[in-house]
Amino acid sequence: MTTAVEHYDRFLAEHYTWMLGGDMPALAAAQRAYLAGLGVGDDPAGPLAVDLGCGPGHSSLALAGLGFDPVLAVDLSRPLLDEVAAHAVGVPAVEPVHADLRAVLRDRVGPGGAGVVVCLGDTLTHLPTRGDVAALLGGIRAALAPGGLAVLAYRDLTEPLTGTERFLPVRATEDRIMTCFLEYPEDYDDYTVVVHDLLHTRGGPADGWTLRKSSYRKLRISHAWVLGQCRAAGLRVTEERVGPGGMRTVVLRHATGSWGR
């Protein structure tokens, strides 16, 4: 069993942009429109944005496109940060940062230094423990300026899938097929789910398929629990959405700040 970082560095990172659709400018444009629709960029509380678990950088580019400068693109995967740097050539606002999510807000931002913090793409479930999630939410609250905005996106994996429902298609093209399989082991009770990523690739139409596979554990955190932890941290929930694949998006404000909503 690998850690989340090992899984991304050794297996997933090189395919991550392809999994999202493959066209980084289009991905960044779509993310910019989505974040703008959530109110990101409207009367920002400050120019600094932080993208926690930035992946290949589409959200960081979107934040820069919304006028934030600088944008700290934070991840522990060096291959993904290298990709961010390549995509951000000509976008000096985006700064790739190799750092642990649990420390970067304290070390690089400080109290009240950020206008917006986003943590998207199921990044919360990659943290080791639920205590780490709660601590990160407290760190986000501390880092936000009064009236600052936070956006979280994560999946509630607390209800086990059964049978063939555990097989989740990710993407398929003529040379790559990605499938995810979820396993709910008894050894960790209701605390984690084991994610098995299965990738079939081939060099051309006449070539055979090659299978690569890798597994890691993700946290099972309920939507109700996350909302409770947000409120306990001093973050006010202003909007909730449910998207494809059960991805939940929560928009939050610094609870002691002012806002026009």
ChimeraX attribute file (.defattr): number of C-alpha atoms within 10 A of each C-alpha:
attribute: neighborCount
match mode: 1-to-1
recipient: residues
	/A:1	12
	/A:2	12
	/A:3	14
	/A:4	21
	/A:5	17
	/A:6	17
	/A:7	19
	/A:8	22
	/A:9	16
	/A:10	13
	/A:11	17
	/A:12	20
	/A:13	22
	/A:14	15
	/A:15	15
	/A:16	15
	/A:17	19
	/A:18	15
	/A:19	16
	/A:20	14
	/A:21	11
	/A:22	12
	/A:23	11
	/A:24	17
	/A:25	13
	/A:26	12
	/A:27	18
	/A:28	20
	/A:29	16
	/A:30	15
	/A:31	19
	/A:32	23
	/A:33	14
	/A:34	14
	/A:35	19
	/A:36	15
	/A:37	11
	/A:38	19
	/A:39	14
	/A:40	25
	/A:41	22
	/A:42	11
	/A:43	12
	/A:44	19
	/A:45	22
	/A:46	20
	/A:47	16
	/A:48	23
	/A:49	29
	/A:50	33
	/A:51	27
	/A:52	28
	/A:53	26
	/A:54	27
	/A:55	27
	/A:56	27
	/A:57	29
	/A:58	27
	/A:59	29
	/A:60	32
	/A:61	28
	/A:62	24
	/A:63	31
	/A:64	25
	/A:65	18
	/A:66	16
	/A:67	16
	/A:68	24
	/A:69	19
	/A:70	18
	/A:71	27
	/A:72	27
	/A:73	29
	/A:74	27
	/A:75	26
	/A:76	21
	/A:77	24
	/A:78	18
	/A:79	18
	/A:80	26
	/A:81	24
	/A:82	14
	/A:83	17
	/A:84	25
	/A:85	20
	/A:86	12
	/A:87	17
	/A:88	19
	/A:89	10
	/A:90	9
	/A:91	13
	/A:92	12
	/A:93	22
	/A:94	27
	/A:95	19
	/A:96	23
	/A:97	23
	/A:98	16
	/A:99	19
	/A:100	15
	/A:101	21
	/A:102	17
	/A:103	12
	/A:104	20
	/A:105	26
	/A:106	15
	/A:107	9
	/A:108	14
	/A:109	18
	/A:110	16
	/A:111	15
	/A:112	18
	/A:113	21
	/A:114	28
	/A:115	25
	/A:116	30
	/A:117	25
	/A:118	23
	/A:119	22
	/A:120	21
	/A:121	19
	/A:122	19
	/A:123	22
	/A:124	28
	/A:125	24
	/A:126	18
	/A:127	19
	/A:128	15
	/A:129	17
	/A:130	17
	/A:131	10
	/A:132	15
	/A:133	22
	/A:134	19
	/A:135	15
	/A:136	21
	/A:137	24
	/A:138	18
	/A:139	20
	/A:140	31
	/A:141	29
	/A:142	22
	/A:143	24
	/A:144	31
	/A:145	24
	/A:146	21
	/A:147	22
	/A:148	29
	/A:149	33
	/A:150	26
	/A:151	22
	/A:152	22
	/A:153	21
	/A:154	23
	/A:155	22
	/A:156	19
	/A:157	21
	/A:158	16
	/A:159	11
	/A:160	14
	/A:161	14
	/A:162	11
	/A:163	6
	/A:164	9
	/A:165	10
	/A:166	15
	/A:167	16
	/A:168	14
	/A:169	12
	/A:170	15
	/A:171	15
	/A:172	15
	/A:173	9
	/A:174	10
	/A:175	13
	/A:176	18
	/A:177	18
	/A:178	20
	/A:179	16
	/A:180	18
	/A:181	17
	/A:182	22
	/A:183	16
	/A:184	22
	/A:185	12
	/A:186	10
	/A:187	8
	/A:188	10
	/A:189	9
	/A:190	16
	/A:191	18
	/A:192	23
	/A:193	22
	/A:194	18
	/A:195	19
	/A:196	18
	/A:197	21
	/A:198	17
	/A:199	22
	/A:200	16
	/A:201	18
	/A:202	15
	/A:203	12
	/A:204	10
	/A:205	9
	/A:206	7
	/A:207	10
	/A:208	10
	/A:209	16
	/A:210	11
	/A:211	12
	/A:212	12
	/A:213	15
	/A:214	18
	/A:215	20
	/A:216	19
	/A:217	23
	/A:218	23
	/A:219	24
	/A:220	23
	/A:221	22
	/A:222	15
	/A:223	17
	/A:224	10
	/A:225	12
	/A:226	20
	/A:227	17
	/A:228	14
	/A:229	17
	/A:230	24
	/A:231	15
	/A:232	13
	/A:233	20
	/A:234	18
	/A:235	27
	/A:236	20
	/A:237	18
	/A:238	12
	/A:239	13
	/A:240	15
	/A:241	12
	/A:242	13
	/A:243	10
	/A:244	6
	/A:245	9
	/A:246	12
	/A:247	16
	/A:248	19
	/A:249	22
	/A:250	21
	/A:251	21
	/A:252	25
	/A:253	25
	/A:254	27
	/A:255	20
	/A:256	14
	/A:257	15
	/A:258	12
	/A:259	14
	/A:260	5
	/A:261	4
